[in-house]
Amino acid sequence: MGKVNVWVKRALFAVLAVIAVIGLLLLGLTLFSHGHFHKDEEIQDLMGGLHFMYATAAVTLILVAIGVFGACKEKKWALIIFVVGMILSSLFLFGISIQSFALMSEIGAELQAQYQHLLPLSNASTVVVDDLNEIQKEFQCCGLDAGYQDWGGNIPDSCVCDDDSVQKCVEPPAGSQFTGRAEGELIRIYADPCVPFLISHVKDVIKTTVNIIMGIILLLVLSSLLGIIALCQLNRKVDVPAVVYSQEAKAGNYTTLTDVTEETVDL
């Protein structure tokens, strides 16, 4: 059985160290998210995603441990499990990436339908109003579908443009009421609704996530290739010098140095 080249080992260990760090970060993020949302009323809707993240982090760290063990001890069975596991993981993540890109074409219609249920905003709950105020401040927009008209006559202060606004602003309709604003004060509000900004934001998040996943896939594929190279080196036959039979060696054709010369005795 052959030996794994030391540079192949070092390259494999370096890639596995990066993968291990990613797995630990994912595990830490999952634990933080679980602790942050454990009192949330919608925690049951998030448990499926949290369990998936727990499983992904655990499988990643287990495969890394098996790969390190197989490379250090030069165990074929461990390297085979490691390579197969990494290939299957990369294929699984690649499928998720393809599915995410496919969902991007549908995300606009889904968000549009989801926010349509909140109209009219004048009848929305306090929680919904608070969330929309944060969205309007962040994206500098007003309303959901029809702009400020979604709020009726009571337009929230989060729709009011400030000096740093970069989005389009218009004058509010006559008779609009604003909380915390003096009567007669010159007020301009955001003209664009928030749904297009939300759709664009969600798509950007999906693109960023897919790019990260593709980077992880490249690491998994690289580790698989290094594992395959290590297996090939272990399967390589080592050249053993051939043993040559010689009759002279059997006959003992040697000269024994038993004669002692006079010069040797004089010494």
N, C-alpha and C positions, 0 to 999 in steps of 0.2 A: 504494500500500500504506500502511495506517495505522501508527500507532506504539502501543506498549504503554504504558499509563498508568504513571507512576512509582510510584504507590501499589500497583498490582497487582504490579509488580516487587518492591517491598520486602516485601510480604506473602508472595510466593512464595519469596523468598530466606530469609525468617525461618523458614517451614515447612521448607524444604529443609535449613536449618542444623540444626534439631531432628532431622530424619530422618537426616542425616549423623552426628550424635552417636550416635544409636541404632545405626546401622550399625557405627560404630567400636567402641562398647561390645560389641556382639555379636561382632565380630571378635576383640577382646581377650579376651573370655570364652572363645571357642572355642580360641584359642591357649593360654590358661592351662589349660583342661580337657585339651587334647591333651597338653600337657607334664606335667600332673599324673598322667594315667592311662597314659602311654606305656609304663610298666613293669608295668602291671597285667595279670594273666593274662587278664582278660576284655576287653582292649582291642579285640579283633576284633568283639565284640558292640556296641561303642560307636562304631566307625568310621562306620557308616551315619549316625548322628545327627550326628557331627562334620562329615562331608562336607556334610550338609544345611545345617548352620549356616554353614560356609564359603561355600557357594553363595549362601545368603540374604544374608549380609553383602556379598559381592562384587557381586551384582546390585543391591542397594540403593545402594551407593556409585557404581556405574556410572550408574544412572538419575539419581541426584542430580547427577553431573557433567554428564550430557547436559541435564538441566533447567536448570542454571545457565548452560551455554553457549548454549542456545536462548533464554533470557530476556535474557542480556547482548547477544548478537549479533542477537536478534530473527529467528532462523532458524525457519521454519515446520516443516521436516522434523525438526529436533531436538525441537521442542515436541511434535510428533505422536508421535514415538517415546517421549518421556517420558510423555505422557498415557496412551498405550496400555499401556506397561510398568507404570505405577502402578495402572491399573485391573485389569490381569491379576494383579498382586501382591496387591491387596486382595481380589480374588475367591478367590485361592489361600489366603490366610490365613483368610478367612471360612470356607472349606471345612474347614480344619484345626480351627477353633473348634467347628464343628458336630460334627465327628467326635470331638473330645475330650469334648464333653458326652454324646455317645452312649456312649462307652466308660465313663463314670462309673457307669452302671448295671451294667456287667459287671466292674468292677475288684474288687468285693468277692469274688465267686466265684473270680476268678482268683488273688487273693492267698491266699484260704482254701485252694485246691487246691495252691498253690505251697508254703505252709508245712506242709501235711499231710505232705509228703515228708520233712520234717526230724524227724518224730516216730518213735520216742521220743527225747527230748532227751538222755537218758543215753547214747545211742550216737552223738550228734552229734560232728562234728569240732571241733578246737580253734578253727578260724577261725569256724565257725558259733556256737560258744559265746561267743566274744569279742564277736561282733556282737550276739548276743542280750543279753549283759550291758549293752552300751551302750544298746540299745533299752529294756531294763527300767529302767535308771536314768533315761533321758530321759522316758519316758511313765509311770513309776511303775506298772508292771504286772509280772506274773509268768507265765511260760509263754506258750503260743501260743493253744491252743484251750480246754483244760480248766483253765487257771490253773496253780497250783503243782503240780498232779498230773502235769503233763507232765514234770516233772523227777524223778519217782519219789521216792526217799528222800534224794537229794543235791540239796537246793535251794541255788542259788548265793546269795552274799551280796548280789547286786544286787536280789534280791527282798525284802530286809529293809526295812521302813519306817524312816524317820528322823524327826527332830523336825519337819521342814519338809514332810512328806508331806501331800498334799491328797486323794489317792485313798483308797478304802476299804481298811482293813487288817484282817486276821484272825489268829488264833493258828495257828501251824503245826501240822501233825499230829504226833502223838506219835512219837518215834523219828527225827525229821528231823535231819539233820546240816548244820551251817553251818561254813564255813571262816572262821577269824579271829574266832570268837565264843567267849567263855568259857562253860564248862558251867554251866548253871543260870541264865544271863542271860535276862531277860525279852525275848522276841523276838516281833515281829508282822511279818507279810509281806503283800504286796499281794494282794488277793483277785481282781482282774480280770485276764483274759488280755490279751495284747498285740495280737492280730490286729485287734480292733475299733478300737483306737487307731491302728494302722498304716493301716487303711482310711480312717479319718477324716482322717488326715494327708495321705495321697495325694490324696484328693478336694479338700482345701483347696489343695494345691499346684496341682492341675489348674485349680481355679477362679481362683486368682491368675494363673496363666499365661494363661488365656483372657481375663481382664480386661485384662491387659497387651497381648495381641494385638489386642483390640478397640480399645484406645486407639491402637495403631499403625495399624490400619485406618482410623480416623477421620482421622489425619494424612495417610495416603496419598490418601484420598478428597478431602480439602481441597486437597492439592497438585494433584490431577487437575483439580478445579474451577477453580483459579487458572490452570492451564495452558490449559484450554479458554477461559477469559476472555481470556487473552493471545492465543490464536489468533484469536478473534473480533475483537479489536481490530486485529490485523494484517491481517485480511481486509476490514476496513472501508474503504470508498472515501473518499478525501479529496476534499472539495468544491474544485474548481478554478474560479476566476472566469472567466466567459465573456468571450471577446474580441469586442468590438463594432467592426464596420467603419464608418468615417465618411469620407464624400467630402470633407468639409472638411479633415480631416487629410491626405488625399491631395493636395488642391489646395494645401496649404501656406498656409492662410489665417491668416498671422501678420503682425504689425507689427514691422518692424525699427526699432530705436531707433538711427538713424544721424544724426538731426538734433541738432546741438550748439547749445544756446542760448547767448546772450551771457552770461547769469549763470554758466553753467558755465565759460565761457572766463575770466571775471573771477576765478573761484576758482583 
